[in-house]
Every structure is written in C-alpha cells, then in structure tokens.
Amino acid sequence: MLMSVPNVSEGVDVALIEEVAAAFAPAILLDVHRDADHGRTVLTLVSEQGELAGAIARGAAAAVKRIDLSAHSGVHPRVGALDVAPVVYLSPDRRGAACAEALLAGHLIGDELGVPVFLYGDLAAGRERAELRAGGLEGLTGRLAANALKPDFGPSAPHPSAGVALVAARPPMVAFNVELAPGEPLERAREIAAELRESGGGLPGVRAIGFWLDAKSRAQVSCNVHDPFTVPLARIVDFVRERAAVACAELVGLAPRAAFDGFPDEIELPGFDPQRHLLEIALRRAGLAIS
C-alpha cells in the first residue's frame, strides 16, 4: 500500500473539488482539506502499488479539464492545476515501490495529458519545490523558454491552462499552519517563517512561509515539516509563540500520531478529529495498515 497527497489549485468551488477528488478512484480517499485563502485543496488517498499511478493520472486529467490557472486566486505558491502529486511510502521498505509509482505517474501525466512534469526531492537530487516555483508559472515558463530547465516528462512548454505538475516520492510529511493573534502583522509572520525554516538556521527539515488570510484578517505561518518524528508539532508552536501571540493552529491532511507528542492543550486545533486525521487511526478505520 502507498499513499499520495495531491494538491490541486482550487479552494472555493466545492462541486469542482468533489469532481476532481472522485476522479482519483479507485484510490481510497481519506481526507479532503479545502482552503479558500490558499486557493488550494489537499487530498489524501491510498492505493495498492500498480493502481496508484493510474489513479493520480485520472485525477490529474480532471484537474487539467476543470482548473484554469489564469483565473486562479490564492496566496499559496503554485505552478499547476495539479500542483504537486507526491507518492508517500509509509515504511522504508516501500521506498522503491513509491519511486516506481511516482515515475509512472509522471510519465502518464506528461505523455497522456500534455502537462510537463518536474520531479523534486530524492528523485531529482534533492531539488526543492520552491526552486521550481520561483517567480511563479511565469518565471518557470521563462526558464523553460531559455532552455535553462527541462521537464522530466512531457512537453517543453507549460500547458496553456494547467501549467505543469510536480511529482515526488517521499516519506510522510506534515503540513501545519499556525495562525497569529489578531493585530499581529503579515511582516511578523514572514519574519518568523524565515527564522523557523531550516535554510534560515531554524528547525531541521522545516519549510515555512508567511501568509495573510483575508477571510480571517490574520497572519499565518504555514509550514511543511519533513520529519515530524524528529520535529513534533509542539516544537513548531513553541517556536512561533516565543515570537508572537498565537490564535490557533491547523493540521492540513493527516499526520502520524508521533507528530502530536507533547502538543500543548491550550492551543486550539479547529476541525481536528483524531479519528480522521491521525494517520494510523485513519488507515485502521479504512481497513488498512501501515506497510
């Protein structure tokens, strides 16, 4: 069994999101996290090796058909209708299977849908998503036109409405946001994110960026925690609230139980349900087990 966490660039149109989510069948959909401010929906799904790549390609086809990046709005960086599609291995012995499935998914998206696919992470010598998203789709298009960059699969120019897709194979990662209290400015969130991320000398394996949420009139520190076993989410919260007042936190998708070791009781997690959002419990409820 393998997991995938496709991110699609739509966070408002519920009917569209439901249509795209359904297209990933026969993969089992564990969670849908929609965010209007980010302009993004994160899907969590599981499937057997040999089925997952095809499921990702079918979901990608639905996203390409329904999502036009030129009409997109949202604060989250993106370069594609199906912006990222990582294949996640839940135990080290499944890494090879995840790599094979990710490469097949990239081939299907690139060749069958005409969407350029760029690999990132271990499949691309550690290349980061941020490198590919630098300057947005316009910047990436310019680098392609100048032959400074070449897709791993598919055509050499972005799809006219769907852009490109980013594909990887990786272990579990946790997407986690901390909302600052009302009155804390966007610049403070950006400063904290710069200090928090590993590249700025912060916590290992952490990527972070500061956003403003119009719907809530709050600043947010948005994080990807690449090793939640070494850096549990309590460390993220402590780091942020040492520097600013915190209103609440948010888990995006699922997380291993260990990610919540020592999590402070006083920090609210709106919408969090252990039965749905702790990885081990969600898999067990679906009749699956980590393997």
Buried (B, 14 or more C-beta within 10 A) or exposed (E): BBBBBBBBBBBBBEEBBEBBBEBBBEBBBBBBBBBBBBBBBBBBBBBBBEBBBBBBBBBBBBBBBBBBBEEBEBBBBBBBBBBBBBBBBBEEEBBEBBBBBBBBBBBBBBBEBBBBBBBBBBBBEEBEBEEBBEEEBEEBBEBBEEEEBEBBBBBEEBBEBBBBBBBBBBBBBBBBBBBBEEEBEBEBBBBBBBBBBBEEEBBEBBBBBBBBBEEEEBBBBBBBBBBBBEBBBBBBBEBBBEBBEBBBBBBBBBBBEBBBEEBEEEBEBEEBEEEBBBBBBBBEEEEBEBE
